[in-house]
Structure formats: structure tokens, C-alpha cells
Amino acid sequence: MTAYTGPVIPPHAYGIPAIAEEEARSLFRSTWIFAGLAEDLADDNDFVVRDIAGTSVVVQNFGGELRAFHNVCTHRFALIQTEPCGNRRLQCPYHAWLFNRDGVPVGIPGNDAFFGFDRAGREKLALERYEVAARGRFVFVRLEGGGPDLDTWLGDYGAVLDRAGGLFTDGIDDTTQTWNANWKIGVESVLEVYHVDATHPETFKPFTVKEWQTGFCGAHSRCATRLSDTSTQWWDGIVKRLGLAHDPGGAGIYDHYFVFPNLSFAITHGAFFSLQTYDPLTPDSCALRYRLFLGDGKRGAARNAVAGTLRDFNTRVLAEDRFVSEAAHKGARQMDRPAVLGSVEDRIAAFHGEWFARMPAQDAC
């Protein structure tokens, strides 16, 4: 095996505003971005809000149909939905303008006296609408039309989401952290196993063995790693004791998937599901949101204890990833040559290649 010799994202691309702005235009607006889960949008007027590279997007249930809009009032630019999720009409809290399922302001207090908008005038003030599509429980949005539909974009990994969505129905954690690192560095921290020995000597290292297999699906990638015997035995006991709904075909495997540009999910022993997104906030920071799920099974103290153990383990692993990611971000700001990628970092190489394909104005290093 030899070092990778293809295009590598240059270090300046991890921290300057011009690159972040171009990523928002050329990458995030034209790509299907994970927005939320169907259970968060099950009832009329349920909504979720996502910040997609600086654009606030609201996905809302209108009588059973999901629609996505720019979450900014066309009157005086206030955010319409100000919470990450909830249940309320699409009504601006500033002046109470009410928007309908087409994004048109149908309720304008004092319209006749103060504005005099007729139907055509209201329609000109409609919210910008975005594409929304779901794969099972997983809801995605795309800010600009064109390109493949969601099923085509997900490829073979759509079926993985289908199975995961049907099995892992019990959410046991939902946390958001702000990392002082560019979103791409956060993504890179989950795309290789080379760092495990040094970064996770007491957490992830004993959890797995050095046997892995990577695969690729369009812009996306996968890495399946064998669990250690101790981990496999622990999970076997948990599945039996709790009667967990699980996928027997995933026994003894940690199966990690990445959907470009910023969605990561993993299935452990066919019995535990984790979901992560790395959202750009500024060139020097990103938001990591992670959610953990178990399958249905026996309830009670034993299950609560297992859930606590899994939350603690995940927290420790991510704290270690955060530490090295923030250190790498600081270091990148001081370099003028690209990083070196070995064959074990082939998923990062694929990520870099897709980045360049969607950022044609950038020069490869």
C-alpha cells in the first residue's frame, strides 16, 4: 500500500469565509441534507428547524403533508419558528403574519388599513419553498432543485436506513455540541479507523479489532469493523436480557455509513443505532448533533442502565474526537501544504474527491 496521491483539500479551506460561502452555494444548497425524523413531524403543525450552511429552514406538517420553507418572514425578516422543533402554526412571532401551506401570508394583521395587499400582492411575499422528501423515518431537504431524487442519491444506503428506521424506535439520547473546528474536520474524524489506537485507547480501541472493510456508493462510503470478542459477548447478553429487537445479520459488527456531505450513522451488533450530523456554523466551528436509539424490548431498570452505559460511552468517544478535531483545526490554520493521506484513510480521500467535484473553482493540492 502507498500514500494517496489524488486531490487533497488544502489547509486554508478549513478556515476562511470565502470557502465557507462557496460551500454553502455549491455544496449544501444542491445536496439532499438530513433534516429530522418522521416522528418529530407526525402531527398537523409539527415542525423542525435546520440551519443549512447559514440558511434557516423549517420543515412543517400541513394536514399530513410535509413542506419546507425558508424560515424567515418576508415582512421584516424575523425567524418564524424560533425553536428547534415543536408544534405551532407557521406564524411570525414579531408581527403575527400567518403563512399557509404554500408559504403565502394569508393572515396579515391590519392588512386593509396598513398594506392593502390583494391576493397577487400576498403571493409575491410567499416564503421561498424547498424540496422535501423522506426515506422511511428519515426526512431530507434540498434547497435547490435539479439532480437526483432522494432515493437515487442514497443509493444502496437507502435500504439500510429503511431497516434501521424500522428497528431502532427508542431514542435514548439527543444532544448537540459546538466544536471549535471546521465541519470538514469533524467529518474526517469519523471516516477512518487509523486514529483509534492513539485517540481512543481506553474506549473505542478495546471495543473493536483491527479488521475492517470499506466500501463506496456514489458520493457516500461505508466501513464495517469487527467487534472484539468481549464486546460481542456483552451485546449478546444485552440482546437476550432485554429482548431487544435487532438484526441478527449484524451480530459482531460495527457498521458505519457516511452520506455526503455531513450525515453519519452506525449500527452496532445489529442492536444499537447512532445518528450524527456535522453542520457548519462558521469557518471555525460546527455543530455536532447526535441521536442514539435502541430497538423495542423489555422496559425497566435494566434497560435504563444499559441506555446510561451507552450514553456515557458515546460521550467519552466524542469528547476524544472533539479534542483532536479542535487541535487539528488549529494546526491547519498554520500550514501551507496539504495533509498526507494513507491507504487506511481511503474514505477521507473519497470525501475530498467529492468536495472538489462540487467545488470546481478550487485548486487541488
C-alpha positions as CSV (number, residue, x, y, z in Angstrom):
1,M,0.0,0.0,0.0
2,T,1.1,3.6,-0.7
3,A,0.0,7.0,0.3
4,Y,-2.9,8.6,-1.6
5,T,-1.8,10.8,-4.4
6,G,-5.2,12.3,-5.5
7,P,-6.6,15.8,-4.7
8,V,-6.4,16.8,-1.1
9,I,-8.3,19.7,0.4
10,P,-5.8,22.5,1.1
11,P,-5.4,23.6,4.7
12,H,-6.7,27.2,4.0
13,A,-10.0,25.7,3.0
14,Y,-10.7,24.7,6.6
15,G,-10.9,28.3,8.0
16,I,-11.6,31.1,5.6
17,P,-15.0,32.7,5.0
18,A,-14.8,32.7,1.2
19,I,-14.6,28.9,1.1
20,A,-17.4,28.5,3.6
21,E,-19.6,30.8,1.4
22,E,-18.8,28.8,-1.7
23,E,-19.6,25.5,0.2
24,A,-23.0,26.9,1.1
25,R,-23.7,27.8,-2.6
26,S,-22.1,24.9,-4.4
27,L,-22.4,22.0,-1.9
28,F,-25.1,22.4,0.7
29,R,-27.8,24.1,-1.4
30,S,-27.7,21.5,-4.1
31,T,-27.4,18.3,-2.0
32,W,-30.0,16.4,0.0
33,I,-29.5,17.3,3.7
34,F,-30.8,15.3,6.6
35,A,-33.5,17.4,8.3
36,G,-35.1,15.3,11.0
37,L,-37.2,12.2,11.9
38,A,-40.7,11.5,10.9
39,E,-41.9,11.1,14.5
40,D,-40.9,14.8,15.0
41,L,-43.3,15.7,12.2
42,A,-46.2,13.3,12.8
43,D,-49.0,15.8,13.6
44,D,-50.5,18.8,12.0
45,N,-48.4,21.9,12.6
46,D,-45.4,19.8,13.9
47,F,-42.2,21.4,12.7
48,V,-38.4,21.1,12.8
49,V,-35.9,23.8,12.0
50,R,-32.4,23.2,10.5
51,D,-29.7,25.6,9.8
52,I,-28.2,24.5,6.5
53,A,-24.9,26.4,5.9
54,G,-26.4,29.7,7.1
55,T,-29.9,29.2,5.8
56,S,-32.7,28.6,8.3
57,V,-35.1,26.0,7.0
58,V,-38.4,25.0,8.5
59,V,-40.0,21.6,7.7
60,Q,-43.6,21.6,8.8
61,N,-46.6,19.3,8.7
62,F,-49.6,20.8,6.9
63,G,-52.5,18.4,7.4
64,G,-50.3,15.3,6.9
65,E,-48.1,16.8,4.1
66,L,-44.5,17.9,4.8
67,R,-43.4,21.1,3.2
68,A,-40.1,23.0,3.6
69,F,-39.6,26.8,3.5
70,H,-37.1,29.5,4.2
71,N,-37.7,30.2,7.9
72,V,-37.6,34.0,7.6
73,C,-40.6,36.2,7.5
74,T,-40.9,38.2,4.3
75,H,-42.2,41.2,6.2
76,R,-39.3,42.3,8.5
77,F,-37.1,39.2,8.3
78,A,-37.7,37.7,11.8
79,L,-37.3,34.0,12.1
80,I,-40.8,32.4,12.0
81,Q,-40.1,29.2,14.1
82,T,-37.6,30.1,16.8
83,E,-37.3,26.7,18.4
84,P,-35.5,23.6,17.0
85,C,-38.8,21.7,16.9
86,G,-42.4,22.0,18.2
87,N,-46.0,22.3,17.3
88,R,-47.4,25.7,16.2
89,R,-48.7,27.4,13.1
90,L,-46.3,28.9,10.7
91,Q,-46.8,32.3,12.2
92,C,-44.1,35.0,12.7
93,P,-43.8,35.9,16.4
94,Y,-42.8,39.5,15.6
95,H,-46.0,40.9,13.9
96,A,-48.1,37.7,13.7
97,W,-48.1,37.2,9.9
98,L,-49.5,33.8,9.3
99,F,-48.3,31.7,6.3
100,N,-50.2,28.8,4.7
101,R,-49.1,25.5,3.2
102,D,-47.9,27.4,0.1
103,G,-45.9,29.8,2.1
104,V,-48.2,32.7,1.3
105,P,-49.0,35.2,4.1
106,V,-52.8,34.6,4.4
107,G,-53.1,36.4,7.8
108,I,-51.7,39.9,7.9
109,P,-52.9,41.9,10.9
110,G,-54.3,45.3,9.7
111,N,-53.7,44.4,6.1
112,D,-56.6,46.6,4.8
113,A,-55.5,49.6,6.8
114,F,-51.7,49.4,6.6
115,F,-50.7,47.4,3.5
116,G,-53.7,46.8,1.2
117,F,-52.2,43.6,-0.3
118,D,-54.6,41.8,-2.7
119,R,-54.1,38.1,-3.5
120,A,-51.4,38.7,-6.0
121,G,-49.6,41.0,-3.6
122,R,-49.6,38.3,-0.9
123,E,-48.4,35.7,-3.3
124,K,-45.4,37.9,-4.2
125,L,-44.5,37.7,-0.4
126,A,-44.5,33.9,-0.3
127,L,-41.7,32.2,1.5
128,E,-39.1,30.5,-0.6
129,R,-40.0,26.8,-0.8
130,Y,-37.6,23.9,-0.8
131,E,-37.8,20.3,-1.8
132,V,-38.6,17.8,1.0
133,A,-38.5,14.0,0.8
134,A,-38.5,11.1,3.2
135,R,-36.9,7.7,3.2
136,G,-38.8,5.8,5.9
137,R,-38.4,7.8,9.1
138,F,-35.6,10.0,7.7
139,V,-36.6,13.4,6.3
140,F,-34.3,15.3,3.9
141,V,-34.5,18.7,2.3
142,R,-32.8,20.2,-0.8
143,L,-32.6,23.9,-1.2
144,E,-32.1,23.9,-5.0
145,G,-33.9,21.7,-7.4
146,G,-32.3,19.5,-10.0
147,G,-30.1,16.5,-9.7
148,P,-31.1,13.0,-8.5
149,D,-34.1,12.4,-6.4
150,L,-33.6,11.2,-2.8
151,D,-33.8,7.5,-3.4
152,T,-31.3,7.8,-6.2
153,W,-29.0,10.0,-4.1
154,L,-29.0,7.5,-1.2
155,G,-28.4,4.5,-3.5
156,D,-27.9,1.2,-1.7
157,Y,-27.8,3.0,1.7
158,G,-31.4,3.9,1.4
159,A,-32.3,0.3,2.2
160,V,-30.0,0.5,5.3
161,L,-32.0,3.5,6.5
162,D,-35.2,1.6,5.9
163,R,-34.1,-1.3,8.1
164,A,-32.7,1.0,10.8
165,G,-35.8,3.1,10.8
166,G,-38.0,0.0,11.4
167,L,-35.9,-1.5,14.1
168,F,-34.5,1.4,16.2
169,T,-37.5,3.2,17.6
170,D,-36.5,4.1,21.1
171,G,-34.5,7.3,21.3
172,I,-32.2,7.3,24.3
173,D,-30.2,10.5,23.7
174,D,-30.4,13.7,21.6
175,T,-27.5,16.1,22.2
176,T,-26.0,19.0,20.2
177,Q,-22.4,20.2,20.8
178,T,-20.5,23.1,19.3
179,W,-17.0,22.1,18.2
180,N,-14.3,24.7,17.6
181,A,-13.4,23.1,14.3
182,N,-14.4,23.3,10.7
183,W,-17.2,20.9,9.8
184,K,-14.9,19.0,7.3
185,I,-12.5,18.2,10.1
186,G,-15.4,16.9,12.2
187,V,-16.5,14.7,9.3
188,E,-13.0,13.4,8.8
189,S,-12.8,12.3,12.4
190,V,-15.5,9.6,11.6
191,L,-14.1,8.5,8.3
192,E,-11.1,6.4,9.3
193,V,-10.0,3.9,11.9
194,Y,-6.3,4.9,11.8
195,H,-6.7,7.3,14.7
196,V,-8.4,4.7,17.0
197,D,-5.3,3.4,18.8
198,A,-3.9,6.8,19.6
199,T,-7.2,8.8,20.2
200,H,-9.4,6.1,21.8
201,P,-7.0,3.7,23.7
202,E,-9.5,3.0,26.5
203,T,-12.8,3.5,24.7
204,F,-13.2,2.5,21.1
205,K,-9.9,0.5,20.7
206,P,-11.0,-2.4,23.0
207,F,-14.5,-2.2,21.5
208,T,-13.3,-3.5,18.1
209,V,-10.5,-5.4,16.4
210,K,-8.3,-4.3,13.6
211,E,-10.4,-5.9,10.9
212,W,-12.4,-3.6,8.7
213,Q,-13.7,-3.4,5.2
214,T,-14.6,-0.2,3.4
215,G,-17.0,0.3,0.5
216,F,-18.3,3.1,-1.6
217,C,-21.7,4.1,-3.0
218,G,-21.6,7.1,-5.2
219,A,-20.6,10.1,-3.0
220,H,-21.0,8.0,0.1
221,S,-19.0,5.4,2.0
222,R,-19.1,2.6,4.5
223,C,-16.7,0.9,6.9
224,A,-17.6,-2.4,8.6
225,T,-15.4,-3.3,11.6
226,R,-15.5,-6.5,13.6
227,L,-16.3,-6.2,17.3
228,S,-13.9,-7.6,19.9
229,D,-15.0,-10.9,21.5
230,T,-15.7,-9.1,24.8
231,S,-17.9,-6.6,23.1
232,T,-19.8,-9.3,21.1
233,Q,-20.4,-11.3,24.3
234,W,-21.6,-8.2,26.1
235,W,-24.0,-7.3,23.3
236,D,-25.3,-10.9,23.1
237,G,-26.1,-10.8,26.7
238,I,-27.9,-7.4,26.4
239,V,-30.0,-8.5,23.4
240,K,-31.1,-11.6,25.3
241,R,-31.7,-10.0,28.6
242,L,-33.7,-7.0,27.2
243,G,-35.3,-8.9,24.4
244,L,-34.1,-6.2,22.0
245,A,-35.5,-6.0,18.5
246,H,-32.3,-6.4,16.4
247,D,-30.9,-7.5,13.1
248,P,-29.1,-10.9,13.7
249,G,-27.1,-10.4,10.5
250,G,-25.3,-7.5,12.1
251,A,-24.1,-9.5,15.1
252,G,-20.4,-8.9,16.0
253,I,-20.1,-5.9,13.6
254,Y,-19.8,-2.2,13.9
255,D,-21.2,-0.9,10.6
256,H,-20.6,2.8,9.9
257,Y,-22.1,4.7,7.0
258,F,-21.4,8.2,5.7
259,V,-23.9,10.1,3.4
260,F,-22.3,13.1,1.8
261,P,-21.8,15.8,2.9
262,N,-22.4,15.6,6.6
263,L,-24.6,12.7,7.8
264,S,-23.0,9.8,9.7
265,F,-24.9,6.8,11.1
266,A,-23.8,3.5,12.5
267,I,-25.3,0.1,13.6
268,T,-23.6,-1.8,16.4
269,H,-24.2,-5.6,16.7
270,G,-27.5,-5.1,14.8
271,A,-28.9,-3.7,18.1
272,F,-27.9,-0.1,18.5
273,F,-28.2,2.9,16.1
274,S,-26.4,6.2,16.3
275,L,-27.0,9.2,14.0
276,Q,-24.8,12.3,13.7
277,T,-24.7,15.4,11.6
278,Y,-21.8,17.9,11.3
279,D,-23.3,21.3,10.5
280,P,-21.2,24.3,9.6
281,L,-21.7,27.3,11.8
282,T,-18.7,29.5,11.0
283,P,-15.4,28.6,9.2
284,D,-14.0,27.9,12.6
285,S,-16.9,26.0,14.2
286,C,-19.5,23.3,13.6
287,A,-22.5,21.8,15.4
288,L,-22.4,18.1,16.1
289,R,-25.9,16.7,16.8
290,Y,-26.1,13.1,17.7
291,R,-29.0,10.8,18.5
292,L,-28.9,7.3,19.9
293,F,-31.5,4.6,19.5
294,L,-32.3,1.1,20.7
295,G,-34.8,-1.4,19.4
296,D,-38.0,-2.2,21.2
297,G,-37.8,-4.6,24.2
298,K,-38.3,-5.1,27.9
299,R,-38.6,-1.9,29.9
300,G,-37.4,-1.2,33.3
301,A,-34.2,-0.6,35.4
302,A,-32.0,-3.0,33.4
303,R,-32.8,-1.2,30.1
304,N,-32.3,2.2,31.7
305,A,-28.9,1.1,33.0
306,V,-27.9,-0.1,29.5
307,A,-29.1,3.2,28.0
308,G,-27.0,5.1,30.5
309,T,-23.9,3.0,29.7
310,L,-24.3,3.6,26.0
311,R,-24.8,7.3,26.5
312,D,-21.6,7.5,28.7
313,F,-19.6,5.6,26.2
314,N,-20.7,7.7,23.3
315,T,-20.0,10.9,25.3
316,R,-16.4,9.8,26.1
317,V,-15.7,8.8,22.5
318,L,-17.0,12.1,21.1
319,A,-15.1,14.1,23.7
320,E,-11.9,12.4,22.5
321,D,-12.8,13.1,18.8
322,R,-13.6,16.7,19.7
323,F,-10.3,17.2,21.4
324,V,-8.2,16.0,18.4
325,S,-10.5,17.7,15.9
326,E,-10.1,21.1,17.5
327,A,-6.4,20.6,17.7
328,A,-6.3,19.6,14.0
329,H,-8.3,22.8,13.2
330,K,-5.8,25.0,15.0
331,G,-2.9,23.3,13.2
332,A,-4.5,23.6,9.8
333,R,-4.6,27.3,10.2
334,Q,-0.8,27.3,10.4
335,M,0.0,25.1,7.4
336,D,0.5,25.9,3.7
337,R,0.8,22.4,2.3
338,P,-1.9,19.7,2.2
339,A,-2.3,16.8,4.6
340,V,-0.9,13.3,3.7
341,L,-3.5,10.5,3.4
342,G,-2.6,6.8,3.6
343,S,-4.5,3.9,2.2
344,V,-6.2,3.4,5.5
345,E,-7.7,6.9,5.0
346,D,-9.4,6.0,1.7
347,R,-12.8,7.2,2.9
348,I,-11.3,10.7,3.6
349,A,-9.8,10.6,0.1
350,A,-13.2,9.9,-1.4
351,F,-14.7,12.7,0.7
352,H,-12.1,15.1,-0.6
353,G,-12.7,13.9,-4.2
354,E,-16.4,14.6,-3.9
355,W,-15.7,18.0,-2.3
356,F,-13.6,19.0,-5.3
357,A,-16.2,17.7,-7.8
358,R,-18.7,20.1,-6.2
359,M,-16.3,23.0,-5.7
360,P,-14.8,23.3,-9.2
361,A,-13.4,26.8,-8.6
362,Q,-11.0,25.3,-6.0
363,D,-7.5,24.1,-7.0
364,A,-6.4,20.7,-5.9
365,C,-3.3,20.2,-3.9
